[in-house]
Amino acid sequence: KSPFGLSTSTECMLLWFSKRQTQGLTGLTRLLFSIIFPWLLAYLVALGVMKTLGYK
């Protein structure tokens, strides 16, 4: 057990995250972007296909 009462892996993750935070929010935004962007792309493609097929 660590001094913080967390498991060492959680602590390492928190440490890594706080290190990433010092570089700004780039890590978080990149993570969010990598999750959201494929869905957004799929949505836009589906929208385009539906418009092409004549759906409103």
Secondary structure, DSSP 4 states (H G I P E B T S, - for coil): --TTSS-HHHHHHHHHHHHHHHT-SHHHHHHHHHHHHHHHHHHHHHHHHHHHHT--
